[in-house]
Amino acid sequence: QVQLVESGGGVVQPGRSLRLSCAVSGFPFSSHGMHWVRQAPGKGLEWVAVIWYDGSQQYYADAVMGRFTISRDNSKDTLYLQMNSLRAEDTAIYYCTRDGYYGRRFYSDYWGQGTLVTVSS
Amino acid sequence: EIVLTQSPATLSLSPGERATLSCRASQSVSNSLAWYQQKPGQAPRLLIYDASKRATGIPARFSGSGSGTDFTLTISSLEPEDFAVYFCQQRGSWPLTFGGGTKVEI
């Protein structure tokens, strides 16, 4: 069955860095685009970044552009999010999601359970 | 950036009642819109894609409609397990965006 397991969250000081991982199983990872979506405590969902199935393209939300980098290792079935220059407003649960192909478009059809990142001094 | 505005923020209903949730886009997204359900402590679940198509395993009481800028999620008869928060998301252009959510409460 499809599984996405995030790790790497924790408490970090403002200005520091953190790398999140998302290990997947149950589907051909190298055939699917992947996203990071975050949710601040008690708030709504915010899309963060996407990477194409082969790593050839990435897009980012304006709020993280230039600070966060999404990447993947298809030989390890793992997605990453390198987060630099962290700010208090980056505090959130970070979810990785799989893009499923639905006719002509893609939608996030599987989500991990998330990993909590807290940015605080 | 396309802004999605969901209304109402909270919907107070009883089991068996009909729920109608709205999602309005600041510019056309064609029918590139999804609806997600999120329960406390859980990840979101895909309910509807392409504005009106039910995802695998989603009960027929959930239906979506709309295109362009105005979209609706309807739950025909609320079951106890349907009380949750619902988000819309547009896939029409980058960056992807979500609506602020509608909480359906008892």
HADDOCK unambig.tbl for C-alpha pairs under 7 A between the chains (distance, minus, plus):
assign (segid A and resid 44 and name CA) (segid B and resid 100 and name CA) 5.53 0.50 0.50
assign (segid A and resid 44 and name CA) (segid B and resid 101 and name CA) 6.41 0.50 0.50
assign (segid A and resid 45 and name CA) (segid B and resid 98 and name CA) 6.30 0.50 0.50
assign (segid A and resid 46 and name CA) (segid B and resid 97 and name CA) 6.87 0.50 0.50
assign (segid A and resid 46 and name CA) (segid B and resid 98 and name CA) 6.41 0.50 0.50
assign (segid A and resid 47 and name CA) (segid B and resid 96 and name CA) 6.24 0.50 0.50
assign (segid A and resid 47 and name CA) (segid B and resid 97 and name CA) 6.19 0.50 0.50
assign (segid A and resid 60 and name CA) (segid B and resid 95 and name CA) 6.82 0.50 0.50
assign (segid A and resid 61 and name CA) (segid B and resid 95 and name CA) 5.80 0.50 0.50
assign (segid A and resid 109 and name CA) (segid B and resid 46 and name CA) 5.69 0.50 0.50
assign (segid A and resid 111 and name CA) (segid B and resid 43 and name CA) 6.35 0.50 0.50
assign (segid A and resid 112 and name CA) (segid B and resid 43 and name CA) 6.80 0.50 0.50
assign (segid A and resid 113 and name CA) (segid B and resid 42 and name CA) 6.71 0.50 0.50
assign (segid A and resid 113 and name CA) (segid B and resid 43 and name CA) 5.56 0.50 0.50
